């Protein structure tokens, strides 16, 4: 299972993009998206998905 970003809640701050160890997050049409083929939920890098940890809006980066 991967993570996704709830576009309607995203403030487009960019914090998640820089924290992703798999470079799975990118800006598309003024909204951040997570590439499910690259997302590993940070396994092998961190205990918890970093997009959810650094996001300033709770519940924006969630399991897909």
Buried (B, 14 or more C-beta within 10 A) or exposed (E): EBBBBEBEEBEEEEBBBEBBEBEBBEEEEEEBBBBEEEBBBBEEEEEEBBBBBBBEEEEBBBEE
